[in-house]
Amino acid sequence: MKKFLMIPVLAMVLSACQTPEKKPAADAAALAYTVPDDAAITKAVHDAYAAISFKKGDKPRVGEIKNYFIPQAQFINFRTDHAEIVSLPQIVELYKQMIDEGKINLFYEEELYGKTEQFGRIAHRISTYKTYHNTMDTIAERGVNSFQLIKTPQGWRVSSIIWDIEKKSLKVPDYYLKK
């Protein structure tokens, strides 16, 4: 009888001493997407700002803009009473046209405050910004961008930006201006 009791106990001891099974590669890949990636997401947003920004005397890097967005990216602007929606090729063409026509000789946009939320391979970043247009002496515009990003094999890319600008009737709230 003691021999029969010892067999299950011995089996439990042996199994406890064995090396645990390796998790399948799919689990490891899934785990990689659960790691917070705030620094990389923030960098992707700042890179997008840098791609559209240039100072007087500098050459705009229009050709680089597409590197920070997915090809199907959308830009949704609420400057007026309704949403204006344009695609990545359209926004690049409009930007080039304004530069070629001399309407823009300096354009600089930067983040004042940002907050990222991420779940797996999707992320959202609220980004309060200020814009300089043709002069660095005064801020031409301030507003809030809502960046949606996805993680691609090449890294985080912007899939859309939705924004509204500050006006007398719509002030940027203090909680979007924290440092």
C-alpha positions as a Python dict, from the first residue, in 0.01 Angstrom:
ca = {
    (1, 'M'): (0, 0, 0),
    (2, 'K'): (283, 241, 83),
    (3, 'K'): (433, 175, -262),
    (4, 'F'): (110, 288, -429),
    (5, 'L'): (104, 610, -227),
    (6, 'M'): (465, 686, -306),
    (7, 'I'): (413, 667, -684),
    (8, 'P'): (175, 970, -704),
    (9, 'V'): (389, 1166, -458),
    (10, 'L'): (703, 1085, -657),
    (11, 'A'): (528, 1185, -982),
    (12, 'M'): (427, 1521, -831),
    (13, 'V'): (782, 1588, -707),
    (14, 'L'): (931, 1497, -1044),
    (15, 'S'): (686, 1712, -1235),
    (16, 'A'): (755, 2007, -1006),
    (17, 'C'): (1128, 1975, -1076),
    (18, 'Q'): (1089, 1967, -1453),
    (19, 'T'): (1148, 2275, -1662),
    (20, 'P'): (824, 2448, -1755),
    (21, 'E'): (709, 2419, -2114),
    (22, 'K'): (810, 2699, -2344),
    (23, 'K'): (520, 2915, -2453),
    (24, 'P'): (440, 2906, -2824),
    (25, 'A'): (583, 3187, -3037),
    (26, 'A'): (233, 3328, -3086),
    (27, 'D'): (206, 3392, -2711),
    (28, 'A'): (543, 3568, -2711),
    (29, 'A'): (433, 3787, -3002),
    (30, 'A'): (106, 3869, -2826),
    (31, 'L'): (300, 3957, -2512),
    (32, 'A'): (511, 4205, -2710),
    (33, 'Y'): (195, 4400, -2797),
    (34, 'T'): (87, 4432, -2435),
    (35, 'V'): (401, 4615, -2329),
    (36, 'P'): (336, 4988, -2292),
    (37, 'D'): (505, 5168, -2579),
    (38, 'D'): (452, 5531, -2478),
    (39, 'A'): (800, 5650, -2579),
    (40, 'A'): (771, 5504, -2930),
    (41, 'I'): (418, 5641, -2976),
    (42, 'T'): (526, 5986, -2856),
    (43, 'K'): (823, 5972, -3095),
    (44, 'A'): (593, 5880, -3387),
    (45, 'V'): (375, 6185, -3312),
    (46, 'H'): (674, 6416, -3273),
    (47, 'D'): (821, 6279, -3598),
    (48, 'A'): (494, 6360, -3777),
    (49, 'Y'): (510, 6717, -3642),
    (50, 'A'): (875, 6746, -3750),
    (51, 'A'): (799, 6620, -4101),
    (52, 'I'): (558, 6908, -4168),
    (53, 'S'): (764, 7174, -3994),
    (54, 'F'): (1029, 7395, -4151),
    (55, 'K'): (1175, 7734, -4071),
    (56, 'K'): (1256, 8022, -4305),
    (57, 'G'): (1544, 7933, -4531),
    (58, 'D'): (1497, 7560, -4471),
    (59, 'K'): (1362, 7335, -4740),
    (60, 'P'): (1033, 7164, -4648),
    (61, 'R'): (1060, 6786, -4624),
    (62, 'V'): (734, 6720, -4805),
    (63, 'G'): (859, 6388, -4943),
    (64, 'E'): (909, 6254, -4590),
    (65, 'I'): (555, 6318, -4466),
    (66, 'K'): (426, 5984, -4595),
    (67, 'N'): (688, 5797, -4388),
    (68, 'Y'): (501, 5869, -4065),
    (69, 'F'): (151, 5773, -4176),
    (70, 'I'): (-20, 5465, -4314),
    (71, 'P'): (-107, 5509, -4683),
    (72, 'Q'): (-480, 5526, -4602),
    (73, 'A'): (-441, 5797, -4335),
    (74, 'Q'): (-716, 6054, -4296),
    (75, 'F'): (-697, 6413, -4178),
    (76, 'I'): (-1016, 6550, -4027),
    (77, 'N'): (-1023, 6921, -3959),
    (78, 'F'): (-1293, 7110, -3766),
    (79, 'R'): (-1177, 7466, -3842),
    (80, 'T'): (-1524, 7549, -3969),
    (81, 'D'): (-1870, 7431, -3868),
    (82, 'H'): (-1828, 7097, -4043),
    (83, 'A'): (-1559, 6832, -4074),
    (84, 'E'): (-1323, 6863, -4368),
    (85, 'I'): (-1180, 6520, -4448),
    (86, 'V'): (-876, 6475, -4669),
    (87, 'S'): (-650, 6182, -4750),
    (88, 'L'): (-273, 6162, -4713),
    (89, 'P'): (-204, 6227, -5085),
    (90, 'Q'): (-446, 6523, -5079),
    (91, 'I'): (-287, 6684, -4773),
    (92, 'V'): (63, 6641, -4914),
    (93, 'E'): (-48, 6797, -5245),
    (94, 'L'): (-223, 7090, -5071),
    (95, 'Y'): (86, 7149, -4857),
    (96, 'K'): (319, 7141, -5161),
    (97, 'Q'): (88, 7377, -5349),
    (98, 'M'): (83, 7632, -5064),
    (99, 'I'): (463, 7622, -5045),
    (100, 'D'): (505, 7650, -5425),
    (101, 'E'): (265, 7947, -5437),
    (102, 'G'): (461, 8123, -5161),
    (103, 'K'): (172, 8115, -4913),
    (104, 'I'): (396, 7934, -4666),
    (105, 'N'): (763, 8017, -4614),
    (106, 'L'): (774, 7896, -4254),
    (107, 'F'): (552, 7642, -4085),
    (108, 'Y'): (636, 7509, -3743),
    (109, 'E'): (412, 7300, -3524),
    (110, 'E'): (499, 7146, -3189),
    (111, 'E'): (333, 6964, -2905),
    (112, 'L'): (265, 7156, -2585),
    (113, 'Y'): (112, 6864, -2397),
    (114, 'G'): (42, 6504, -2484),
    (115, 'K'): (-122, 6203, -2330),
    (116, 'T'): (-111, 5852, -2474),
    (117, 'E'): (-349, 5562, -2430),
    (118, 'Q'): (-262, 5224, -2579),
    (119, 'F'): (-421, 4884, -2608),
    (120, 'G'): (-221, 4623, -2795),
    (121, 'R'): (-139, 4752, -3142),
    (122, 'I'): (-365, 5057, -3131),
    (123, 'A'): (-299, 5388, -2962),
    (124, 'H'): (-451, 5731, -2922),
    (125, 'R'): (-261, 6046, -2835),
    (126, 'I'): (-424, 6371, -2738),
    (127, 'S'): (-176, 6639, -2839),
    (128, 'T'): (-219, 7006, -2763),
    (129, 'Y'): (-18, 7199, -3020),
    (130, 'K'): (90, 7544, -3123),
    (131, 'T'): (161, 7651, -3479),
    (132, 'Y'): (377, 7924, -3623),
    (133, 'H'): (297, 8037, -3976),
    (134, 'N'): (546, 8252, -4171),
    (135, 'T'): (692, 8400, -3849),
    (136, 'M'): (821, 8266, -3519),
    (137, 'D'): (728, 8593, -3346),
    (138, 'T'): (368, 8501, -3269),
    (139, 'I'): (170, 8182, -3238),
    (140, 'A'): (-66, 8160, -3535),
    (141, 'E'): (-284, 7888, -3392),
    (142, 'R'): (-329, 7665, -3094),
    (143, 'G'): (-553, 7361, -3074),
    (144, 'V'): (-587, 6994, -2995),
    (145, 'N'): (-496, 6705, -3224),
    (146, 'S'): (-633, 6359, -3169),
    (147, 'F'): (-384, 6116, -3321),
    (148, 'Q'): (-485, 5757, -3386),
    (149, 'L'): (-190, 5524, -3440),
    (150, 'I'): (-135, 5160, -3524),
    (151, 'K'): (169, 4943, -3475),
    (152, 'T'): (299, 4822, -3810),
    (153, 'P'): (602, 4602, -3882),
    (154, 'Q'): (790, 4932, -3943),
    (155, 'G'): (682, 5077, -3606),
    (156, 'W'): (404, 5310, -3494),
    (157, 'R'): (233, 5500, -3776),
    (158, 'V'): (-45, 5759, -3769),
    (159, 'S'): (-372, 5633, -3916),
    (160, 'S'): (-563, 5958, -3865),
    (161, 'I'): (-553, 6300, -3709),
    (162, 'I'): (-866, 6481, -3600),
    (163, 'W'): (-824, 6838, -3481),
    (164, 'D'): (-999, 7151, -3374),
    (165, 'I'): (-851, 7492, -3319),
    (166, 'E'): (-881, 7725, -3025),
    (167, 'K'): (-1110, 8023, -3080),
    (168, 'K'): (-1289, 8274, -2857),
    (169, 'S'): (-1580, 8036, -2814),
    (170, 'L'): (-1360, 7728, -2765),
    (171, 'K'): (-1061, 7754, -2533),
    (172, 'V'): (-812, 7472, -2479),
    (173, 'P'): (-893, 7340, -2129),
    (174, 'D'): (-626, 7352, -1856),
    (175, 'Y'): (-610, 6972, -1837),
    (176, 'Y'): (-478, 6972, -2196),
    (177, 'L'): (-205, 7219, -2105),
    (178, 'K'): (-38, 7035, -1817),
    (179, 'K'): (339, 7007, -1825),
}
